[in-house]
Amino acid sequence: FGDSDEPTVRDKVIIHVRWIGSKSIFQQNLILTEFDTVNKRLMWRAIIGLPFLLKSERTQMLEVVDEKSIKYTTSETFQGILVPLVMKMHRNNIQTGFNSVAHNLKTRCENMK
């Protein structure tokens, strides 16, 4: 993150992505667009190539349901002329990846003491 340990809007974020079933890992450079500790919301934007080709913004949010339950929500909005091609080729991988992240987060949280 920038000059402190606290993330701020416009910080660069680097994630490493591996499609399920693949051994290859690729690096994706992102920009933090929202870090809201009050509403428990995190958003980042990715631009692949030129912005008119493909860009996306992911939102992740935690909501307290009750004393023992938390709701995790994630979504991604894609824009650009390559979206139809990307969705045709990778829609299932993207959805499977979202499901996997949610499942692994749930398992990790449930195993915390």
N, C-alpha and C positions, 0 to 999 in steps of 0.2 A: 504494500500500500504506500501511498505518498510518503510524507516525512514522519508520520506517526504510525502507531499500531492500529489506530482507529480508521477504518475505511471511510472514504469520502466520495461523493459524486465526482465523476470523471477520472477516478483512479483506474489504472490499467489492471486487469485481472487476466491471469493465464490459467487455462484449464487444459487437462490432458484427456482426450476422448479415445475410447476404444469401442468400436461397434461390437455388439454381442456376436460371438462366433468368429471374431477376427483377432489375429495376433498383433496387428499393426495399431500403433498409438499415434495420434496426431495432436499437435498443439494448436489451441485456438486462443487468439488474443481478443479480449473483450474489454468493454468500458462499463464501469459501474454507473448506472443511471439513477438508482435509488437505494439507500441503506437506511431503513426506518426501524429503529429499535423499539419504538413505542407500539407501532402496528405490526411489528414482526414481519416486515416485507423487504425483500431483496430483489433488485432488478438489474439486469445487465443487457448490453447491446453488442451484437456481433455484426461486423460488416465483412463480407467475403468478396474480395475483389473491389469493384467500384460499387458504391451504394445503390445504384439503379439496377445492378445485377441481382444481388441477394443481400439482404440484411434481416436480422431477427432481433427480437427483444424477449427475454425470458423473465417471468415473474415467479417468485417462490414466496409462499406465505404460510405462517403458522397461526392458527386460531385456537384459543382455549375453548373447548366444548363444555367440559365440566371438570371437576376436581381430578379425575383420572384420565381424561381424554384430551387429545390435541388433534386438530384437523390440519393436514398438510395439503396445500394446493400448489400446483405448478402448471404453468401454461407458457406457450411460446407463440409469438405472432411473427409470421414471415412476410416480407415484402420484397418486390423486385421481379424482373422479367423471368428469372430462372425458377421461381417458386413452383409452377406447374411441373417442370422437369424434376426438381428435387423431390417434390411430393410423390410423383409417380415412381421414382427410383427408391426413395428412402422412408416413405411414410411409416411402414411397419417397423423399421429399425428405430425410428424416432420414438414411436409410441412404446415399443418394447423397452427402450432405454429409459423413458420416463417412468414406466411401471417398475423397472428394476431399481432405479434410484429411490423411489418411494418405498418399495418393499425393504431394501437394505437399510434405509433410514429408520423405518419402523422397527426392524429387528434390532438395530443398534440401540435405539432408545429403550426398547423393552428389556434389553439385557444390561442396562446401566443400573448401578446400585447406589 
